């Protein structure tokens, strides 16, 4: 009865469409052994660097990934979802960096392999 799938939106399609942004090389440097992608909205926040800031996209991405790795190591048992925070300069200096809460979701990729997606808490 339900053997005819009408439509499936794959992770590869989401990356191709820009809904997800793959961050492979930096994620590997940070210690991740699986594919890691960010939602476009979170990627936009990382890219919104105030003009007078010394931040770089690479530095912001490293902070996000490094804090995620620390959060995973602190986790007592495996979890499909994990919430953590990292500091991000959102406005012009001298405004202090703010803690931004994110959600890390581990699940199956297009071929059943383990993948990680990092989102803002309100995103699915």
PDB file as gemmi writes it, atoms N, CA and C in Angstrom:
CRYST1    1.000    1.000    1.000  90.00  90.00  90.00 P 1                      
ATOM      1  N   UNK A   1       0.816  -1.192   0.000  1.00  0.00           N  
ATOM      2  CA  UNK A   1       0.000   0.000   0.000  1.00  0.00           C  
ATOM      3  C   UNK A   1       0.865   1.264   0.000  1.00  0.00           C  
ATOM      4  N   UNK A   2       1.953   1.290   0.817  1.00  0.00           N  
ATOM      5  CA  UNK A   2       2.793   2.482   0.925  1.00  0.00           C  
ATOM      6  C   UNK A   2       4.149   2.278   0.250  1.00  0.00           C  
ATOM      7  N   UNK A   3       4.234   1.395  -0.713  1.00  0.00           N  
ATOM      8  CA  UNK A   3       5.523   1.092  -1.317  1.00  0.00           C  
ATOM      9  C   UNK A   3       5.932   2.067  -2.423  1.00  0.00           C  
ATOM     10  N   UNK A   4       5.083   2.976  -2.810  1.00  0.00           N  
ATOM     11  CA  UNK A   4       5.419   3.978  -3.823  1.00  0.00           C  
ATOM     12  C   UNK A   4       5.692   5.322  -3.161  1.00  0.00           C  
ATOM     13  N   UNK A   5       6.975   5.619  -2.992  1.00  0.00           N  
ATOM     14  CA  UNK A   5       7.369   6.880  -2.378  1.00  0.00           C  
ATOM     15  C   UNK A   5       7.103   7.999  -3.364  1.00  0.00           C  
ATOM     16  N   UNK A   6       6.403   9.023  -2.930  1.00  0.00           N  
ATOM     17  CA  UNK A   6       6.057  10.129  -3.817  1.00  0.00           C  
ATOM     18  C   UNK A   6       7.233  11.090  -3.969  1.00  0.00           C  
ATOM     19  N   UNK A   7       7.886  11.468  -2.863  1.00  0.00           N  
ATOM     20  CA  UNK A   7       8.973  12.443  -2.942  1.00  0.00           C  
ATOM     21  C   UNK A   7       9.883  12.304  -1.738  1.00  0.00           C  
ATOM     22  N   UNK A   8      11.164  12.452  -1.967  1.00  0.00           N  
ATOM     23  CA  UNK A   8      12.145  12.436  -0.896  1.00  0.00           C  
ATOM     24  C   UNK A   8      13.146  13.551  -1.159  1.00  0.00           C  
ATOM     25  N   UNK A   9      13.416  14.362  -0.165  1.00  0.00           N  
ATOM     26  CA  UNK A   9      14.381  15.458  -0.286  1.00  0.00           C  
ATOM     27  C   UNK A   9      15.640  15.015   0.440  1.00  0.00           C  
ATOM     28  N   UNK A  10      16.715  14.787  -0.295  1.00  0.00           N  
ATOM     29  CA  UNK A  10      17.919  14.231   0.280  1.00  0.00           C  
ATOM     30  C   UNK A  10      18.820  15.307   0.864  1.00  0.00           C  
ATOM     31  N   UNK A  11      19.748  14.876   1.687  1.00  0.00           N  
ATOM     32  CA  UNK A  11      20.760  15.786   2.240  1.00  0.00           C  
ATOM     33  C   UNK A  11      21.595  16.390   1.112  1.00  0.00           C  
ATOM     34  N   UNK A  12      21.949  15.577   0.130  1.00  0.00           N  
ATOM     35  CA  UNK A  12      22.726  16.077  -1.012  1.00  0.00           C  
ATOM     36  C   UNK A  12      21.968  17.180  -1.745  1.00  0.00           C  
ATOM     37  N   UNK A  13      20.653  17.017  -1.903  1.00  0.00           N  
ATOM     38  CA  UNK A  13      19.849  18.057  -2.549  1.00  0.00           C  
ATOM     39  C   UNK A  13      19.810  19.320  -1.689  1.00  0.00           C  
ATOM     40  N   UNK A  14      19.691  19.152  -0.374  1.00  0.00           N  
ATOM     41  CA  UNK A  14      19.657  20.309   0.531  1.00  0.00           C  
ATOM     42  C   UNK A  14      20.972  21.074   0.460  1.00  0.00           C  
ATOM     43  N   UNK A  15      22.082  20.363   0.340  1.00  0.00           N  
ATOM     44  CA  UNK A  15      23.393  21.029   0.210  1.00  0.00           C  
ATOM     45  C   UNK A  15      23.481  21.727  -1.142  1.00  0.00           C  
ATOM     46  N   UNK A  16      23.051  21.049  -2.194  1.00  0.00           N  
ATOM     47  CA  UNK A  16      23.072  21.646  -3.533  1.00  0.00           C  
ATOM     48  C   UNK A  16      22.188  22.888  -3.606  1.00  0.00           C  
ATOM     49  N   UNK A  17      21.036  22.863  -2.930  1.00  0.00           N  
ATOM     50  CA  UNK A  17      20.102  23.991  -2.937  1.00  0.00           C  
ATOM     51  C   UNK A  17      20.515  25.128  -2.011  1.00  0.00           C  
ATOM     52  N   UNK A  18      21.504  24.881  -1.129  1.00  0.00           N  
ATOM     53  CA  UNK A  18      21.921  25.911  -0.183  1.00  0.00           C  
ATOM     54  C   UNK A  18      21.124  25.921   1.109  1.00  0.00           C  
ATOM     55  N   UNK A  19      20.245  24.950   1.290  1.00  0.00           N  
ATOM     56  CA  UNK A  19      19.483  24.833   2.536  1.00  0.00           C  
ATOM     57  C   UNK A  19      20.429  24.401   3.662  1.00  0.00           C  
ATOM     58  N   UNK A  20      21.397  23.553   3.315  1.00  0.00           N  
ATOM     59  CA  UNK A  20      22.465  23.147   4.227  1.00  0.00           C  
ATOM     60  C   UNK A  20      23.801  23.543   3.613  1.00  0.00           C  
ATOM     61  N   UNK A  21      24.770  23.839   4.481  1.00  0.00           N  
ATOM     62  CA  UNK A  21      26.120  24.184   4.037  1.00  0.00           C  
ATOM     63  C   UNK A  21      27.086  23.180   4.641  1.00  0.00           C  
ATOM     64  N   UNK A  22      27.757  22.430   3.782  1.00  0.00           N  
ATOM     65  CA  UNK A  22      28.733  21.426   4.223  1.00  0.00           C  
ATOM     66  C   UNK A  22      29.996  22.147   4.691  1.00  0.00           C  
ATOM     67  N   UNK A  23      30.540  21.734   5.837  1.00  0.00           N  
ATOM     68  CA  UNK A  23      31.736  22.378   6.404  1.00  0.00           C  
ATOM     69  C   UNK A  23      32.842  21.349   6.630  1.00  0.00           C  
ATOM     70  N   UNK A  24      32.991  20.447   5.689  1.00  0.00           N  
ATOM     71  CA  UNK A  24      33.883  19.302   5.796  1.00  0.00           C  
ATOM     72  C   UNK A  24      35.301  19.537   6.258  1.00  0.00           C  
ATOM     73  N   UNK A  25      36.131  20.283   5.510  1.00  0.00           N  
ATOM     74  CA  UNK A  25      37.548  20.384   5.884  1.00  0.00           C  
ATOM     75  C   UNK A  25      37.785  20.946   7.289  1.00  0.00           C  
ATOM     76  N   UNK A  26      37.088  21.998   7.651  1.00  0.00           N  
ATOM     77  CA  UNK A  26      37.284  22.577   8.990  1.00  0.00           C  
ATOM     78  C   UNK A  26      36.740  21.627  10.054  1.00  0.00           C  
ATOM     79  N   UNK A  27      35.636  20.944   9.753  1.00  0.00           N  
ATOM     80  CA  UNK A  27      35.074  19.977  10.706  1.00  0.00           C  
ATOM     81  C   UNK A  27      36.067  18.843  10.957  1.00  0.00           C  
ATOM     82  N   UNK A  28      36.719  18.382   9.902  1.00  0.00           N  
ATOM     83  CA  UNK A  28      37.719  17.325  10.074  1.00  0.00           C  
ATOM     84  C   UNK A  28      38.875  17.809  10.935  1.00  0.00           C  
ATOM     85  N   UNK A  29      39.329  19.046  10.711  1.00  0.00           N  
ATOM     86  CA  UNK A  29      40.400  19.610  11.539  1.00  0.00           C  
ATOM     87  C   UNK A  29      39.988  19.686  13.001  1.00  0.00           C  
ATOM     88  N   UNK A  30      38.700  19.951  13.238  1.00  0.00           N  
ATOM     89  CA  UNK A  30      38.193  20.063  14.606  1.00  0.00           C  
ATOM     90  C   UNK A  30      37.953  18.705  15.252  1.00  0.00           C  
ATOM     91  N   UNK A  31      38.149  17.616  14.508  1.00  0.00           N  
ATOM     92  CA  UNK A  31      38.038  16.289  15.098  1.00  0.00           C  
ATOM     93  C   UNK A  31      36.819  15.481  14.703  1.00  0.00           C  
ATOM     94  N   UNK A  32      35.965  16.014  13.846  1.00  0.00           N  
ATOM     95  CA  UNK A  32      34.773  15.280  13.417  1.00  0.00           C  
ATOM     96  C   UNK A  32      35.172  14.243  12.375  1.00  0.00           C  
ATOM     97  N   UNK A  33      34.600  13.052  12.493  1.00  0.00           N  
ATOM     98  CA  UNK A  33      34.919  11.967  11.563  1.00  0.00           C  
ATOM     99  C   UNK A  33      33.760  11.663  10.623  1.00  0.00           C  
ATOM    100  N   UNK A  34      32.728  12.483  10.680  1.00  0.00           N  
ATOM    101  CA  UNK A  34      31.556  12.297   9.825  1.00  0.00           C  
ATOM    102  C   UNK A  34      31.257  13.619   9.120  1.00  0.00           C  
ATOM    103  N   UNK A  35      30.393  13.579   8.147  1.00  0.00           N  
ATOM    104  CA  UNK A  35      29.982  14.777   7.423  1.00  0.00           C  
ATOM    105  C   UNK A  35      29.234  15.721   8.373  1.00  0.00           C  
ATOM    106  N   UNK A  36      29.599  17.008   8.320  1.00  0.00           N  
ATOM    107  CA  UNK A  36      28.954  18.023   9.155  1.00  0.00           C  
ATOM    108  C   UNK A  36      28.427  19.127   8.246  1.00  0.00           C  
ATOM    109  N   UNK A  37      27.177  19.505   8.466  1.00  0.00           N  
ATOM    110  CA  UNK A  37      26.569  20.592   7.711  1.00  0.00           C  
ATOM    111  C   UNK A  37      25.835  21.521   8.671  1.00  0.00           C  
ATOM    112  N   UNK A  38      25.738  22.790   8.281  1.00  0.00           N  
ATOM    113  CA  UNK A  38      25.004  23.797   9.045  1.00  0.00           C  
ATOM    114  C   UNK A  38      23.791  24.222   8.239  1.00  0.00           C  
ATOM    115  N   UNK A  39      22.752  24.657   8.925  1.00  0.00           N  
ATOM    116  CA  UNK A  39      21.615  25.219   8.212  1.00  0.00           C  
ATOM    117  C   UNK A  39      22.009  26.579   7.635  1.00  0.00           C  
ATOM    118  N   UNK A  40      21.309  26.987   6.599  1.00  0.00           N  
ATOM    119  CA  UNK A  40      21.594  28.271   5.948  1.00  0.00           C  
ATOM    120  C   UNK A  40      21.421  29.432   6.930  1.00  0.00           C  
ATOM    121  N   UNK A  41      20.449  29.344   7.822  1.00  0.00           N  
ATOM    122  CA  UNK A  41      20.221  30.434   8.783  1.00  0.00           C  
ATOM    123  C   UNK A  41      21.398  30.559   9.751  1.00  0.00           C  
ATOM    124  N   UNK A  42      21.889  29.450  10.258  1.00  0.00           N  
ATOM    125  CA  UNK A  42      23.051  29.492  11.148  1.00  0.00           C  
ATOM    126  C   UNK A  42      24.281  29.972  10.379  1.00  0.00           C  
ATOM    127  N   UNK A  43      24.470  29.487   9.160  1.00  0.00           N  
ATOM    128  CA  UNK A  43      25.580  29.931   8.309  1.00  0.00           C  
ATOM    129  C   UNK A  43      25.515  31.452   8.115  1.00  0.00           C  
ATOM    130  N   UNK A  44      24.307  31.983   7.934  1.00  0.00           N  
ATOM    131  CA  UNK A  44      24.134  33.424   7.783  1.00  0.00           C  
ATOM    132  C   UNK A  44      24.570  34.189   9.021  1.00  0.00           C  
ATOM    133  N   UNK A  45      24.262  33.663  10.195  1.00  0.00           N  
ATOM    134  CA  UNK A  45      24.699  34.306  11.442  1.00  0.00           C  
ATOM    135  C   UNK A  45      26.225  34.308  11.541  1.00  0.00           C  
ATOM    136  N   UNK A  46      26.856  33.207  11.159  1.00  0.00           N  
ATOM    137  CA  UNK A  46      28.318  33.149  11.201  1.00  0.00           C  
ATOM    138  C   UNK A  46      28.928  34.140  10.219  1.00  0.00           C  
ATOM    139  N   UNK A  47      28.280  34.325   9.083  1.00  0.00           N  
ATOM    140  CA  UNK A  47      28.781  35.215   8.035  1.00  0.00           C  
ATOM    141  C   UNK A  47      28.521  36.689   8.305  1.00  0.00           C  
ATOM    142  N   UNK A  48      27.631  37.002   9.229  1.00  0.00           N  
ATOM    143  CA  UNK A  48      27.281  38.391   9.520  1.00  0.00           C  
ATOM    144  C   UNK A  48      28.319  38.993  10.470  1.00  0.00           C  
ATOM    145  N   UNK A  49      29.481  39.280   9.930  1.00  0.00           N  
ATOM    146  CA  UNK A  49      30.588  39.770  10.744  1.00  0.00           C  
ATOM    147  C   UNK A  49      30.559  41.297  10.736  1.00  0.00           C  
ATOM    148  N   UNK A  50      30.439  41.923  11.914  1.00  0.00           N  
ATOM    149  CA  UNK A  50      30.446  43.388  11.962  1.00  0.00           C  
ATOM    150  C   UNK A  50      31.738  43.942  11.358  1.00  0.00           C  
ATOM    151  N   UNK A  51      31.630  45.085  10.668  1.00  0.00           N  
ATOM    152  CA  UNK A  51      32.782  45.674   9.981  1.00  0.00           C  
ATOM    153  C   UNK A  51      33.970  45.928  10.892  1.00  0.00           C  
ATOM    154  N   UNK A  52      33.709  46.349  12.117  1.00  0.00           N  
ATOM    155  CA  UNK A  52      34.807  46.708  13.017  1.00  0.00           C  
ATOM    156  C   UNK A  52      35.298  45.517  13.853  1.00  0.00           C  
ATOM    157  N   UNK A  53      34.895  44.313  13.480  1.00  0.00           N  
ATOM    158  CA  UNK A  53      35.272  43.125  14.232  1.00  0.00           C  
ATOM    159  C   UNK A  53      36.552  42.519  13.665  1.00  0.00           C  
ATOM    160  N   UNK A  54      37.316  41.896  14.529  1.00  0.00           N  
ATOM    161  CA  UNK A  54      38.517  41.170  14.099  1.00  0.00           C  
ATOM    162  C   UNK A  54      38.177  39.716  13.772  1.00  0.00           C  
ATOM    163  N   UNK A  55      36.914  39.346  13.869  1.00  0.00           N  
ATOM    164  CA  UNK A  55      36.474  37.979  13.586  1.00  0.00           C  
ATOM    165  C   UNK A  55      36.672  37.623  12.120  1.00  0.00           C  
ATOM    166  N   UNK A  56      36.780  36.326  11.866  1.00  0.00           N  
ATOM    167  CA  UNK A  56      36.766  35.808  10.503  1.00  0.00           C  
ATOM    168  C   UNK A  56      35.746  34.681  10.453  1.00  0.00           C  
ATOM    169  N   UNK A  57      35.264  34.371   9.272  1.00  0.00           N  
ATOM    170  CA  UNK A  57      34.321  33.267   9.129  1.00  0.00           C  
ATOM    171  C   UNK A  57      34.952  31.966   9.604  1.00  0.00           C  
ATOM    172  N   UNK A  58      36.214  31.740   9.239  1.00  0.00           N  
ATOM    173  CA  UNK A  58      36.901  30.515   9.642  1.00  0.00           C  
ATOM    174  C   UNK A  58      37.010  30.414  11.159  1.00  0.00           C  
ATOM    175  N   UNK A  59      37.320  31.536  11.810  1.00  0.00           N  
ATOM    176  CA  UNK A  59      37.423  31.549  13.266  1.00  0.00           C  
ATOM    177  C   UNK A  59      36.097  31.284  13.943  1.00  0.00           C  
ATOM    178  N   UNK A  60      35.044  31.889  13.420  1.00  0.00           N  
ATOM    179  CA  UNK A  60      33.709  31.680  13.982  1.00  0.00           C  
ATOM    180  C   UNK A  60      33.276  30.220  13.801  1.00  0.00           C  
ATOM    181  N   UNK A  61      33.537  29.679  12.616  1.00  0.00           N  
ATOM    182  CA  UNK A  61      33.174  28.296  12.344  1.00  0.00           C  
ATOM    183  C   UNK A  61      33.963  27.356  13.247  1.00  0.00           C  
ATOM    184  N   UNK A  62      35.234  27.627  13.426  1.00  0.00           N  
ATOM    185  CA  UNK A  62      36.068  26.810  14.314  1.00  0.00           C  
ATOM    186  C   UNK A  62      35.499  26.833  15.733  1.00  0.00           C  
ATOM    187  N   UNK A  63      35.127  28.014  16.237  1.00  0.00           N  
ATOM    188  CA  UNK A  63      34.551  28.120  17.583  1.00  0.00           C  
ATOM    189  C   UNK A  63      33.290  27.273  17.707  1.00  0.00           C  
ATOM    190  N   UNK A  64      32.400  27.372  16.723  1.00  0.00           N  
ATOM    191  CA  UNK A  64      31.161  26.602  16.727  1.00  0.00           C  
ATOM    192  C   UNK A  64      31.446  25.103  16.775  1.00  0.00           C  
ATOM    193  N   UNK A  65      32.359  24.646  15.917  1.00  0.00           N  
ATOM    194  CA  UNK A  65      32.667  23.221  15.833  1.00  0.00           C  
ATOM    195  C   UNK A  65      33.423  22.727  17.065  1.00  0.00           C  
ATOM    196  N   UNK A  66      34.364  23.522  17.547  1.00  0.00           N  
ATOM    197  CA  UNK A  66      35.141  23.134  18.721  1.00  0.00           C  
ATOM    198  C   UNK A  66      34.243  23.012  19.950  1.00  0.00           C  
ATOM    199  N   UNK A  67      33.354  23.978  20.143  1.00  0.00           N  
ATOM    200  CA  UNK A  67      32.437  23.912  21.284  1.00  0.00           C  
ATOM    201  C   UNK A  67      31.493  22.709  21.154  1.00  0.00           C  
ATOM    202  N   UNK A  68      31.114  22.360  19.929  1.00  0.00           N  
ATOM    203  CA  UNK A  68      30.299  21.169  19.711  1.00  0.00           C  
ATOM    204  C   UNK A  68      31.043  19.905  20.086  1.00  0.00           C  
ATOM    205  N   UNK A  69      32.322  19.856  19.726  1.00  0.00           N  
ATOM    206  CA  UNK A  69      33.138  18.695  20.081  1.00  0.00           C  
ATOM    207  C   UNK A  69      33.251  18.573  21.604  1.00  0.00           C  
ATOM    208  N   UNK A  70      33.467  19.701  22.287  1.00  0.00           N  
ATOM    209  CA  UNK A  70      33.528  19.668  23.756  1.00  0.00           C  
ATOM    210  C   UNK A  70      32.204  19.210  24.359  1.00  0.00           C  
ATOM    211  N   UNK A  71      31.095  19.693  23.802  1.00  0.00           N  
ATOM    212  CA  UNK A  71      29.773  19.301  24.306  1.00  0.00           C  
ATOM    213  C   UNK A  71      29.559  17.802  24.136  1.00  0.00           C  
ATOM    214  N   UNK A  72      29.994  17.245  23.005  1.00  0.00           N  
ATOM    215  CA  UNK A  72      29.858  15.798  22.790  1.00  0.00           C  
ATOM    216  C   UNK A  72      30.691  15.016  23.793  1.00  0.00           C  
ATOM    217  N   UNK A  73      31.895  15.490  24.077  1.00  0.00           N  
ATOM    218  CA  UNK A  73      32.769  14.786  25.015  1.00  0.00           C  
ATOM    219  C   UNK A  73      32.233  14.838  26.442  1.00  0.00           C  
ATOM    220  N   UNK A  74      31.512  15.920  26.788  1.00  0.00           N  
ATOM    221  CA  UNK A  74      30.927  16.039  28.131  1.00  0.00           C  
ATOM    222  C   UNK A  74      29.673  15.191  28.284  1.00  0.00           C  
ATOM    223  N   UNK A  75      29.057  14.820  27.177  1.00  0.00           N  
ATOM    224  CA  UNK A  75      27.825  14.040  27.190  1.00  0.00           C  
ATOM    225  C   UNK A  75      28.094  12.682  27.826  1.00  0.00           C  
ATOM    226  N   UNK A  76      27.289  12.298  28.788  1.00  0.00           N  
ATOM    227  CA  UNK A  76      27.492  11.036  29.504  1.00  0.00           C  
ATOM    228  C   UNK A  76      27.087   9.814  28.675  1.00  0.00           C  
ATOM    229  N   UNK A  77      26.079   9.988  27.821  1.00  0.00           N  
ATOM    230  CA  UNK A  77      25.622   8.868  27.002  1.00  0.00           C  
ATOM    231  C   UNK A  77      25.315   9.390  25.595  1.00  0.00           C  
ATOM    232  N   UNK A  78      25.320   8.526  24.606  1.00  0.00           N  
ATOM    233  CA  UNK A  78      25.035   8.963  23.236  1.00  0.00           C  
ATOM    234  C   UNK A  78      23.649   9.602  23.142  1.00  0.00           C  
ATOM    235  N   UNK A  79      23.555  10.623  22.322  1.00  0.00           N  
ATOM    236  CA  UNK A  79      22.281  11.315  22.146  1.00  0.00           C  
ATOM    237  C   UNK A  79      22.112  11.697  20.687  1.00  0.00           C  
ATOM    238  N   UNK A  80      20.875  11.691  20.228  1.00  0.00           N  
ATOM    239  CA  UNK A  80      20.600  12.086  18.858  1.00  0.00           C  
ATOM    240  C   UNK A  80      20.630  13.609  18.727  1.00  0.00           C  
ATOM    241  N   UNK A  81      20.217  14.310  19.772  1.00  0.00           N  
ATOM    242  CA  UNK A  81      20.238  15.774  19.785  1.00  0.00           C  
ATOM    243  C   UNK A  81      21.038  16.261  20.981  1.00  0.00           C  
ATOM    244  N   UNK A  82      21.755  17.347  20.752  1.00  0.00           N  
ATOM    245  CA  UNK A  82      22.586  17.923  21.801  1.00  0.00           C  
ATOM    246  C   UNK A  82      22.550  19.433  21.645  1.00  0.00           C  
ATOM    247  N   UNK A  83      22.239  20.131  22.714  1.00  0.00           N  
ATOM    248  CA  UNK A  83      22.223  21.593  22.689  1.00  0.00           C  
ATOM    249  C   UNK A  83      23.495  22.112  23.356  1.00  0.00           C  
ATOM    250  N   UNK A  84      24.064  23.162  22.793  1.00  0.00           N  
ATOM    251  CA  UNK A  84      25.220  23.812  23.403  1.00  0.00           C  
ATOM    252  C   UNK A  84      25.261  25.269  22.972  1.00  0.00           C  
ATOM    253  N   UNK A  85      26.152  26.029  23.588  1.00  0.00           N  
ATOM    254  CA  UNK A  85      26.263  27.456  23.299  1.00  0.00           C  
ATOM    255  C   UNK A  85      27.698  27.804  22.915  1.00  0.00           C  
ATOM    256  N   UNK A  86      27.832  28.860  22.125  1.00  0.00           N  
ATOM    257  CA  UNK A  86      29.147  29.392  21.806  1.00  0.00           C  
ATOM    258  C   UNK A  86      29.041  30.905  21.714  1.00  0.00           C  
ATOM    259  N   UNK A  87      30.169  31.592  21.914  1.00  0.00           N  
ATOM    260  CA  UNK A  87      30.187  33.051  21.890  1.00  0.00           C  
ATOM    261  C   UNK A  87      30.271  33.548  20.454  1.00  0.00           C  
ATOM    262  N   UNK A  88      29.460  34.590  20.157  1.00  0.00           N  
ATOM    263  CA  UNK A  88      29.448  35.154  18.815  1.00  0.00           C  
ATOM    264  C   UNK A  88      29.231  36.658  18.907  1.00  0.00           C  
ATOM    265  N   UNK A  89      30.089  37.412  18.257  1.00  0.00           N  
ATOM    266  CA  UNK A  89      29.946  38.866  18.188  1.00  0.00           C  
ATOM    267  C   UNK A  89      28.862  39.166  17.161  1.00  0.00           C  
ATOM    268  N   UNK A  90      27.709  39.663  17.616  1.00  0.00           N  
ATOM    269  CA  UNK A  90      26.587  39.908  16.713  1.00  0.00           C  
ATOM    270  C   UNK A  90      26.486  41.365  16.276  1.00  0.00           C  
ATOM    271  N   UNK A  91      26.893  42.275  17.146  1.00  0.00           N  
ATOM    272  CA  UNK A  91      26.765  43.693  16.828  1.00  0.00           C  
ATOM    273  C   UNK A  91      28.111  44.370  16.766  1.00  0.00           C  
ATOM    274  N   UNK A  92      28.069  45.666  16.584  1.00  0.00           N  
ATOM    275  CA  UNK A  92      29.308  46.441  16.481  1.00  0.00           C  
ATOM    276  C   UNK A  92      30.002  46.529  17.832  1.00  0.00           C  
ATOM    277  N   UNK A  93      31.309  46.630  17.781  1.00  0.00           N  
ATOM    278  CA  UNK A  93      32.089  46.810  19.006  1.00  0.00           C  
ATOM    279  C   UNK A  93      31.736  48.159  19.604  1.00  0.00           C  
ATOM    280  N   UNK A  94      31.719  48.342  20.891  1.00  0.00           N  
ATOM    281  CA  UNK A  94      32.244  47.493  21.947  1.00  0.00           C  
ATOM    282  C   UNK A  94      31.218  46.512  22.530  1.00  0.00           C  
ATOM    283  N   UNK A  95      30.117  46.278  21.839  1.00  0.00           N  
ATOM    284  CA  UNK A  95      29.145  45.299  22.329  1.00  0.00           C  
ATOM    285  C   UNK A  95      29.840  43.973  22.602  1.00  0.00           C  
ATOM    286  N   UNK A  96      29.485  43.366  23.709  1.00  0.00           N  
ATOM    287  CA  UNK A  96      30.101  42.101  24.107  1.00  0.00           C  
ATOM    288  C   UNK A  96      29.539  40.950  23.272  1.00  0.00           C  
ATOM    289  N   UNK A  97      30.355  39.932  23.017  1.00  0.00           N  
ATOM    290  CA  UNK A  97      29.838  38.743  22.321  1.00  0.00           C  
ATOM    291  C   UNK A  97      28.694  38.127  23.116  1.00  0.00           C  
ATOM    292  N   UNK A  98      27.780  37.522  22.415  1.00  0.00           N  
ATOM    293  CA  UNK A  98      26.632  36.882  23.049  1.00  0.00           C  
ATOM    294  C   UNK A  98      26.738  35.374  22.932  1.00  0.00           C  
ATOM    295  N   UNK A  99      26.154  34.700  23.898  1.00  0.00           N  
ATOM    296  CA  UNK A  99      26.046  33.247  23.799  1.00  0.00           C  
ATOM    297  C   UNK A  99      24.935  32.915  22.816  1.00  0.00           C  
ATOM    298  N   UNK A 100      25.242  32.130  21.827  1.00  0.00           N  
ATOM    299  CA  UNK A 100      24.260  31.680  20.851  1.00  0.00           C  
ATOM    300  C   UNK A 100      24.042  30.190  21.079  1.00  0.00           C  
ATOM    301  N   UNK A 101      22.790  29.823  21.271  1.00  0.00           N  
ATOM    302  CA  UNK A 101      22.450  28.417  21.502  1.00  0.00           C  
ATOM    303  C   UNK A 101      22.226  27.734  20.159  1.00  0.00           C  
ATOM    304  N   UNK A 102      22.792  26.539  20.011  1.00  0.00           N  
ATOM    305  CA  UNK A 102      22.615  25.755  18.793  1.00  0.00           C  
ATOM    306  C   UNK A 102      22.243  24.322  19.161  1.00  0.00           C  
ATOM    307  N   UNK A 103      21.765  23.610  18.158  1.00  0.00           N  
ATOM    308  CA  UNK A 103      21.372  22.208  18.333  1.00  0.00           C  
ATOM    309  C   UNK A 103      22.171  21.371  17.341  1.00  0.00           C  
ATOM    310  N   UNK A 104      22.817  20.328  17.846  1.00  0.00           N  
ATOM    311  CA  UNK A 104      23.539  19.384  17.007  1.00  0.00           C  
ATOM    312  C   UNK A 104      22.693  18.120  16.905  1.00  0.00           C  
ATOM    313  N   UNK A 105      22.418  17.707  15.681  1.00  0.00           N  
ATOM    314  CA  UNK A 105      21.586  16.531  15.451  1.00  0.00           C  
ATOM    315  C   UNK A 105      22.410  15.483  14.714  1.00  0.00           C  
ATOM    316  N   UNK A 106      22.483  14.301  15.266  1.00  0.00           N  
ATOM    317  CA  UNK A 106      23.159  13.177  14.617  1.00  0.00           C  
ATOM    318  C   UNK A 106      22.101  12.240  14.064  1.00  0.00           C  
ATOM    319  N   UNK A 107      22.285  11.825  12.835  1.00  0.00           N  
ATOM    320  CA  UNK A 107      21.306  10.938  12.235  1.00  0.00           C  
ATOM    321  C   UNK A 107      21.833  10.336  10.952  1.00  0.00           C  
ATOM    322  N   UNK A 108      20.968   9.600  10.260  1.00  0.00           N  
ATOM    323  CA  UNK A 108      21.405   8.940   9.035  1.00  0.00           C  
ATOM    324  C   UNK A 108      21.461   9.908   7.855  1.00  0.00           C  
ATOM    325  N   UNK A 109      22.490   9.739   7.027  1.00  0.00           N  
ATOM    326  CA  UNK A 109      22.607  10.491   5.787  1.00  0.00           C  
ATOM    327  C   UNK A 109      21.827   9.802   4.684  1.00  0.00           C  
ATOM    328  N   UNK A 110      22.066  10.212   3.466  1.00  0.00           N  
ATOM    329  CA  UNK A 110      21.332   9.681   2.315  1.00  0.00           C  
ATOM    330  C   UNK A 110      21.527   8.182   2.121  1.00  0.00           C  
ATOM    331  N   UNK A 111      22.684   7.678   2.545  1.00  0.00           N  
ATOM    332  CA  UNK A 111      22.977   6.252   2.380  1.00  0.00           C  
ATOM    333  C   UNK A 111      23.029   5.508   3.706  1.00  0.00           C  
ATOM    334  N   UNK A 112      22.424   6.079   4.743  1.00  0.00           N  
ATOM    335  CA  UNK A 112      22.383   5.440   6.050  1.00  0.00           C  
ATOM    336  C   UNK A 112      23.601   5.704   6.912  1.00  0.00           C  
ATOM    337  N   UNK A 113      24.589   6.428   6.393  1.00  0.00           N  
ATOM    338  CA  UNK A 113      25.793   6.744   7.157  1.00  0.00           C  
ATOM    339  C   UNK A 113      25.481   7.822   8.206  1.00  0.00           C  
ATOM    340  N   UNK A 114      26.272   7.857   9.267  1.00  0.00           N  
ATOM    341  CA  UNK A 114      26.087   8.853  10.314  1.00  0.00           C  
ATOM    342  C   UNK A 114      26.518  10.219   9.788  1.00  0.00           C  
ATOM    343  N   UNK A 115      25.676  11.221   9.994  1.00  0.00           N  
ATOM    344  CA  UNK A 115      25.987  12.603   9.638  1.00  0.00           C  
ATOM    345  C   UNK A 115      25.552  13.499  10.791  1.00  0.00           C  
ATOM    346  N   UNK A 116      26.111  14.698  10.825  1.00  0.00           N  
ATOM    347  CA  UNK A 116      25.757  15.685  11.846  1.00  0.00           C  
ATOM    348  C   UNK A 116      25.262  16.946  11.159  1.00  0.00           C  
ATOM    349  N   UNK A 117      24.188  17.500  11.694  1.00  0.00           N  
ATOM    350  CA  UNK A 117      23.664  18.777  11.226  1.00  0.00           C  
ATOM    351  C   UNK A 117      23.572  19.695  12.434  1.00  0.00           C  
ATOM    352  N   UNK A 118      24.097  20.914  12.287  1.00  0.00           N  
ATOM    353  CA  UNK A 118      24.047  21.900  13.369  1.00  0.00           C  
ATOM    354  C   UNK A 118      23.064  22.993  12.954  1.00  0.00           C  
ATOM    355  N   UNK A 119      22.110  23.260  13.836  1.00  0.00           N  
ATOM    356  CA  UNK A 119      21.016  24.176  13.531  1.00  0.00           C  
ATOM    357  C   UNK A 119      20.827  25.176  14.662  1.00  0.00           C  
ATOM    358  N   UNK A 120      20.005  26.166  14.445  1.00  0.00           N  
ATOM    359  CA  UNK A 120      19.511  26.987  15.539  1.00  0.00           C  
ATOM    360  C   UNK A 120      18.400  26.201  16.215  1.00  0.00           C  
ATOM    361  N   UNK A 121      18.138  26.431  17.503  1.00  0.00           N  
ATOM    362  CA  UNK A 121      17.181  25.591  18.229  1.00  0.00           C  
ATOM    363  C   UNK A 121      15.787  25.504  17.623  1.00  0.00           C  
ATOM    364  N   UNK A 122      15.314  26.558  16.956  1.00  0.00           N  
ATOM    365  CA  UNK A 122      13.957  26.553  16.410  1.00  0.00           C  
ATOM    366  C   UNK A 122      13.847  25.864  15.054  1.00  0.00           C  
ATOM    367  N   UNK A 123      14.987  25.462  14.478  1.00  0.00           N  
ATOM    368  CA  UNK A 123      14.955  24.821  13.161  1.00  0.00           C  
ATOM    369  C   UNK A 123      14.834  23.311  13.292  1.00  0.00           C  
ATOM    370  N   UNK A 124      14.149  22.704  12.326  1.00  0.00           N  
ATOM    371  CA  UNK A 124      14.005  21.240  12.311  1.00  0.00           C  
ATOM    372  C   UNK A 124      15.040  20.621  11.419  1.00  0.00           C  
TER     373      UNK A 124                                                      
END                                                                             
